[in-house]
């Protein structure tokens, strides 16, 4: 069901998807024959004068649904199926990040960590221009965290693609999990870095320097576990968001066919 409003007679109309597709751009008001403009559920209910606590609650829930799950629309079954298959792939890739303890995560060379590395190094260069040593060291972690957040925000606010925004949220969580590995190694300096040497063989690494500057190097393990837990929660939230978007689209498609 899609919602339209006539700017001439101010009436609102709920039209079936089949009706909209049949008329195309020539869709007109049944009352005055003026062109119709599509509106959101909230705008349609407001124009229709919805009142009462139940109506207000329904309007708010509809607004939440449109805001965080996208505008209601009937999707092609193949598109929904492709989205679900991709979601299954992302969920499968996520299993080690949820299952493995922190000390074993670095033993798995996840391809996505190589992608994170690109934005990690770029972050050092970007934040390094400010001339602050701490900010320069933090720039790597900030770079690989901000990139997926910015991509997800672009899909959410500009494209209104909540499925892709959920994927961006998942990626941000995975980036935090990746970061926790290096925080956990701040004192031990056992991890092999880009040049093939361990942190002990060179002048430490980012998180050794960061925690030393902040005078909390002895808290590295606790900080790492907190970041790991936060990353896993965000990853789960992203997966759940994507799945709910898929389920909503399938539900709307089934309802439209039954109607």
QUIVENRA-V879869 format. One record per helix or strand of 3 or more residues. SS is the DSSP state (H for helix, E for strand). FROM is the first residue (numbers start at 1). TO is the last residue. If there is no record, write none. Layout:
ss: [SS:SS]
from: [FROM:FROM]
to: [TO:TO]
//
This chain:
ss: [E:E:H:E:H:H:H:H:H:H:H:H:H]
from: [2:12:17:35:41:53:77:102:111:133:162:206:217]
to: [6:15:26:39:47:69:99:107:128:159:184:213:258]
//
